[in-house]
């Protein structure tokens, strides 16, 4: 068995190790996520100094070790120097890297994830620093590349979720499965976004479901009370014990429904109501009520590229936060670099006011 192996990978994370070494976490095409030692990388004239930096793509020869491998040769294939020149671009790239670290597998080929990540940090690096706003009534004091960073960050995040198989539904209602399109003639929000429900939903459908659920529960309460009154007249202890208990007070408006079989005293009609309440799935919670413009931007994310004229709109601030919360919920991840994004935009906003 060979004691060395070759790999092409991009450095996602580094940490200090020993007196002069670094531990580098690398996403490789051939072997997935690996952690290796870059010996002497922190020495002033080390050949691995620059090659072990974050977001550098290398062709590597790695010697296997008991726990960590060791880089013996490294040839740089690509770098992204433009990322380090802009705090926003760097923070956005680190943000995407955190998500990649969460979803990447070890000891398995990860070529698709490798290429997808490189594609999106390449787009971030290519954003022009001196472009200006056009349209939408936005202020020209804040360069448009600030919002472009958010647009490309959010698009990259969505594509990573798609690769992981946990992308939200952004074109059809997650309740009715009907297509939802932006309607700029509606003054009030017609569409919501549900994090636990998995995407967008029609607010009218959602409200109707709540009304139906409430009506069904109220009917169960009334039928249960009727059964209790009937058994009270008959004074039958055995029947009374089988009736579902209902708690009615000022603080509790719903029956306490057990998961036990339907009581024998409940009629056939009431039995169906009992089963309906017992087994109905939880109605998704609306996390955000989307404006028409937000829905339009959100639906851009499923495309291979965002329309250029839509990348500089301030609404990307809210879209990024929506998708961030969705990602953290479904991947069980806390994105630390998101705080850098928040600080970056807060600083730039304050500077223009």
N, C-alpha and C positions, 0 to 999 in steps of 0.2 A: 504494500500500500504506500502510495506516494506521501512524502512528508511535507510537500508544498502543493499549492494550487493557485491557479490564475483566476482573476476576477476583474470586472470593470464596474466601478461603483462611484457614487457621489457621497461625500462626507456630510452627514447630517448633524453630528454632535461631537464635541471634543471635551476632554477633561484632563486635568493635570495628573500625572502618574510618576511617582519617584522624583529623582532630582532633576531629570532633564527629558523625560519621556512624556508622551501623550497617549491616552486611550481614545481611539476614534471609533465612532459608531457609523457604519457605512451601509448604504442601500446598494446592493449589487444586483446585476441582472441575473447572474447564474446561481447564486447561493442565498439570495434574499438578504436579510439583515444580519450583519456580522459586527463583532466588536474585536478590534485588534490593537496591538501596541505599535506606536510609531516611535522606535527607539531614537533617542537623542533629538527629537523634533524641536525641543525648546532651546537647543544650543544655537548660538548666534549664526554660525555658518553651516548649519545642518541642511542637507539636501532635501530632507523631509519637512522642513519648517513650513514652507509655503504649500507643499503638496498635502499636508495634513490639516490645512485650514478648512473651515466650513464652506460648503457649496463648491468644492473643487472636485472635478471628475478625473479619476485616475485609472490607468491600467495597472493592476497590482500583481505582484508575486508575493504570496503569503506563506510563511512557515507555520505549520500547525503546532499548537501548544496544548498543555493539559487543560487549561481553562480559556486562555486567550491566545490567538494567533499573533504573529509578529510580521510586520511589513519588511520584506527584504529588498524589494525593488518597487519603484513607483514612477510611472511616466504620465505626466499630466496631459489629458485629452482636451479638457474644456474648463474655463473658469467664468465666473460672473462678477467681474470687478465693479460693474455699475450698481450692484446691490449695496455695497459698502459705502457708496457715495451719497446715499439717500436713506435717512432713518426710516421713512415710511416703507420703502421697498424692502429694506432689510428686515423690519418687523413683520411685514407680510410674508416674506419667505420663511422666516422662523416659525410663523403661525402654521403655514402649510406643512413644514417639516415635522412639527409636533403631531399633526394628524397622520402623516405618513408613518412616523415611529409607532403610532398606536395600531395601525392596521397592517403593517408589513409583517411578513412571516419569515422565520429563520429556516435555513437548510432547505429552502424551496426556491425555484426560479421566480423572480419578481420583475421580469422584463417590462411588462405592461405598466406597472406602477413606477418603475424607474423612468421610463420615457415620458409618462404623464407628468410626473413631478418636474422633470427637466424642462418640459414644454412650458409649464405655467410659470416657473421662476424666470424662464427666458422672456416671457411676455412682460413680466413685471420689470425686468431690467430694461426692456426696450421702450418703456413709457418715456415720452419726451418731457424734459423738465421745464421747458419754456413755452408749452402750449397754453392757449387762453380759452376761456369759456365762450360758448356760443349758444344762444337761445335759453329757454326755460326761465328767463328773468333772474339768473343767478348773479352773484356779485363777482366782478372781475378782479377783486382784491385777492382772492384765494386762487392760486393756480389750479387749472383743471386737472393736472396730474395727480393732485391729492385725492380727488374723487375717482380718477382712473385706477389708482392703486386699489381702492376699495372694490371697484367693479371687477378687476382682474383677480383680486384675492377671493372674492365671493364666488366667481365663476370657477376658479381652481378648486375651491372647497367643495362646490357642488359636484364637479367631475370626480373628485376623490370619493365622495359618498356614493356616486353612481357605480364606481369600480368596486366598492365594498358591498354593494347591493342594498344600501339603506337610504337611497335617495328619496326625498319627500315627493308626494304627488303635487305637481304645480300646474297641471293643465286640466285635470278633472276633479270633481268633488269627491272627497274620500268617504262621503256618506251615500250619495246617490249615484256616483260614477258618471255623472253628466259633465260635459265639457263646460268650462267656465272661461269666459273671455272678458277683457276689460271693456267697460261701458262708460265712456266719459260723459254721458248724458245723465248719469245717476249722481245726485248731489251727496248721498249718504253711502257709506261702505256697504257693499252687497256680499263681500267675500271675506272670510276669516281664515286664519292660519292656526292649525292645531298641532302642537308639538307632539303630544301623546297620541293624537289621531293619525299622524303621518302625512300631513299636508294641508292643502287648501280645502275649504268647505263653503257651501252656500249658506249664508246666515239665515235665510228664510227656512231652508230645510232643517237646519239645526234647531231653530226656535220651535218649529212644528213638532219635532221629535220630543222636545222638552214638554210641550203641551200635551202630547199623546201619552207620554210617560206619567205625567202628573194626573191626567184623567184616569188612567188605568189604576194607579195607586189609590186614588180617591174611591174608585169603585170597589176595590178590594177592601178598603176600610169599611165602607158602608155594608158590604156583603158579610164581612166578618162580624160586625155589630149585630146584624140581623140574625146570624147563626147563634151568637151568644144570647140574644134575647129569647130565641126559640128554645134553646137548651135550658135556660133559666126557668121557663114556664114548666117544662117537662121534669125539671129537678133530677136530671140524669147525670150522675157523676162521671160515668164512663164516657158519655158523649162530650161532656164539658172538658175532660182532659185532652180530647183529641182536637179541640178547636184551636186554630192559631192565635197566639196571644198578640194583642194590640196595645201599644202604649200611646195614649193621647194626652198631651199636655201642652202648655203654652210654648215650651221649648222644643218639643218634638212633634213634627207634623206627619211623619211617615211611620207605617207599621214596622215592627221588628219582625222580619220574615226569616224563619229558620230554613236550613237546607234539608230538613227532614221530609219524608214523603208527604203527599197531600193527605190531610186528615180525611177519614172515612165519612165524616158528617158534612163535608163540603160538597155541594151539588156538582153535577157534571159541568154546568156553565161556569160556576165559581172555580172549579178545578182548573179550567183553562186559564183563568185570570191569575190564579195562584202560580201556575207554572210560568206564565209570561213574566210576572214580576220576579220570580225566583231566578230565571235564566237569562233575562235580558242583559246584554252587554252594556257596560258603562258608556254613556254618551260622551264623546270626546270633549275636552275643555278647549274653548277658544282662547288661544294665547295672544293673538293680535287680530285686530280688525284692519284689513288692508285697504288703503286708498286705491283708486283706479290706477294711479301711476305706479304704486308699489306692486300691484298685481302684474302690470305690464313688464316691469323690470325683473320680477321674480321669474316670469315665464321665459325671459331671455336666457336663463341659466342652462336650459336643456339643449341649447344650440351649441354647435361646435365653436362658434365665435360670437361675441356680443356685438350688436350693431354699433359701429364706431360713434355715431351721433348720440348714443344713449349712455356712453361710458362716463360722461362728465356731470351727470345729474347728482345733486346732493342726496336724493332719496336712497342712494347706495349705503348711506350711514345706517338707515333702519333695516335695509335688506340684509346687510352683513350681520347685524345683531340677531335678527330672526334666525338666520341659518346657523349662527354660532351656537345659540341656545339649543337648536334642534340637534346639532352635531354632538354637543356635550351630553345631551340627554340619551341619545341612541348609541353613542360609542362609550359612554361612561367615562368621559374625558374632561378634564379641566384644562382649557387652553391658556397657558400662562402668558404667551405672547400677545394675547388679546388685550391685556392691560396696556401694553406698549402702543397698540393701535389706538386705544381710547385716549391715552395721554398725548399721542402725536397729533390727533385731530383736535383735541381740546386746546393744545398750545397754538396750533395754526389758526384756529378759530378766534381765540382771544387776541392774537396778534393783528387780526384784520378788523376787529370791532372798533 
